């Protein structure tokens, strides 16, 4: 949950992006699509805190996936 006022928790600048209060992530890739168009509960593990290190890992993992998808060894 985040404040409705985006400026309270996220600041975008030319030199940096600042997240206040922490951020967490979860991948929905491979999950079964829902027929519920109004609401859906998504459980996000506390272990999935977004940090500079975890963001780097997410980007590296995605890059490897894209390379495999296109048949590039890397």
QUIHUQUI-V92403 format. One line per field, one symbol per residue. ss: DSSP state (H for helix, E for strand, - for the rest). burial: b if it has 16 or more other ideal C-beta (glycine too) atoms within 10 Angstrom, else e. A space follows every 50 residues. Layout:
# QUIHUQUI-V92403
ss->???
burial->???
This chain:
# QUIHUQUI-V92403
ss->-----HHHHEEE----EEE----E------------------------E- -HHHHHHHHHHHHHHHHHH-----
burial->eeeeeeeeeeeeeeeeeeeeeebeeeeeeeeeeeeeeeeeeeeeeeeeee eeeeeeeeeeeeeeeeeeeeeeee
